[in-house]
């Protein structure tokens, strides 16, 4: 399997679980709110504030990660509070059916929070991979440009030997390169 196919399959699975869990979790929270004094539009909107807080905090954390900035403490706190609130609301909804009913009711909230965070991890990992690949490609391009632009600079020894082989005297080479004639002689002698 290719990396792309794995990411697509994972994203589809996470999105499916999140969608199903969101519908069930919403229904549990709505029934809990409506049986405890809220009606109408308020009863319908309160569950959105709980799961919306999870989404908003997760997106803020994702944004901070993408910008390589520290994650604000409030975002972490809101994410934790939203997860606890949705789990507690779902637990409370199922308490009338005993401990097993409470656990069964809590499962969609756990699945929703977990799948949404898995999706955020997948997005962050894909972004980090793309950033790393882009950085590697840029380094390769820069290296290729430097290699194309920078011709090999001959060393002093190579220059002296080439000029000597071209028929120049040691004194002439020393004058041209502004170095001591004894240094020129030493380099020529080392080459032979």
N, C-alpha and C positions, 0 to 999 in steps of 0.2 A: 504494500500500500504506500502511496505517496504521502508526503507530509500534508499536502493540500487536501487530499481525500480524507485523511484522518481528522483534520481541522473542521472540514465541512460536516462530516458525519457527527462529530462531537457537538458542534454548534446546533445541528438539527435535533439531536437527542436532548440536549440541554434546553433548547427552546420549547420542545414538545412537553417535557416534564414541567418546565416553568409555567407554561400556559395552562395545563391541566391543574397543577397545584394552585395556581393563582385563582382559578374559577372556584375550586372547592374551598380554599382558604377564605376567599371573599364571602362565599355563602355562609360559612361558619361564623365569620365576624359579623356579618349583617344580621343573622339570626340572634346572635348574642346581644348586639346593640339594640335591636328592636324589641327583645324581651326584657330589656333593662331600662325602659323609659324613653328611648328615642324613637321617633316615627318619621315617616315621609322622607324628604330629601336628606335630612341629617342622618337618619339611619342608613341610607344608601351611600352617603359620602364618607362617613367615619372610617369604614374599612380601607378606603383608598388612601387616607392619611397615613395609616400604618404601613402598608406596603409601598406607598409612594415615598415615605421617608427612607425605606431601604434602597429603593431605586436611586433617589436623589443623592444619598450618601455614597453609594457605590459609584455613581458616575463622577462625583467630585473626587473620590479616591483614584479612579481611573485617570481623570484629567491631571491630577497631581503627578501620578506615575508617568504619564506620557510626556509631561513637561520636565521630568526629573526634579521635581520640587518636593519638599517634605509634605506629607499628608497632614492636613489640619486636624488637630485633636477633636474638634467639634464634629468633623465628618466621621471619625472612628466612633465617637460616642453615639452619634445619631444612628449609625449602622447597627451598633450593638443594641441600642434602645428599641429600634424598629424590629429587629429579629426577636428580642425578648417579648415585645408587645404582641407580635403576631403569633408566636408560639403559645403565650399565655391565653390569648383570646381563643385560640383553637382548643387548647386544653380545657378551658372553662366551658366551652360549648359542649364538649363530650363528657364532662364530669357527671351529668345526669345518668349516664350509662355505665358508671363505675370506672375503675382505673384503666381497664382495657379500652373502654370507650373513649376515655380522655387521651390515651396514647394514639389510638386510631385517628382521632380528630386532630391531634397535634402533627401527625405525619405530613399532611399537605403543606403546613407552614414550614416545617423543616426542609421539605423537598423544594419549596419555592425559594427560600433563602439560600439553601445550598446550591441549587442549580443556577440561580442568578449570579452568585459569587463565582461558581465554576466558569460561567460565561465571561465574567470580568477577567478571570485569570487567563482564559484563552485569548481574549482580546489583548491583554497586556503582554502575554508571551509572543503573540504574533507581531505586535508593535516592536518589542525588543529585538526580535529576530530580523525584522525589516530594517530597523535602525542599525543593527550590527552588520547586516549584509551591505547596506548602503555605505557604511563607514569603511568596510573592507574594500568595496569597489572603488571608493574615492581614493583610498590609500594606494590601490593598485594603479589607478589612473595617474595620480600624482607621481608615483614612482616611475611610470612609463614616460611621462613628460620630462622628468628630471633626467632620465637615461637618454632621451632623445636630444635634449638641449645641451647637456654637459659632455662635450667631447673629452676624451681622455687627455689629461694634462701630463706631458712627459716630466719625469723627474730630472733633477739637476744632473745626475749621473748619465741618464739617457741622452740628454741634450749635449753634454760634453763629448760622449762617445760618438754620437752622430756627427758632430762638427769635426772631430778628429779624423773620423773615417772619410769625411768629405775633403780632407787635405789641409785643414787649418792647423796652424801651429799652436802649441800650448800657450804661448804668449798672446796670440791673437784671441784665442778662446777666453783666456783670463780677462783681457781687456773688454771683450764684448759682453761678458757676463758679470763684470765688476767683482771678480773674486781673485784670490791669491793664486799665482801660477803654480805654487807647490801643491795646492788642493787639486788643481786640474791634473797635474802629473800623477798624484796619488790615485785619483779615480781612473785614469787611463791605465795605470799599472795594475790596478785590481782587476780590470776587465781582461787583461792578457794573461 
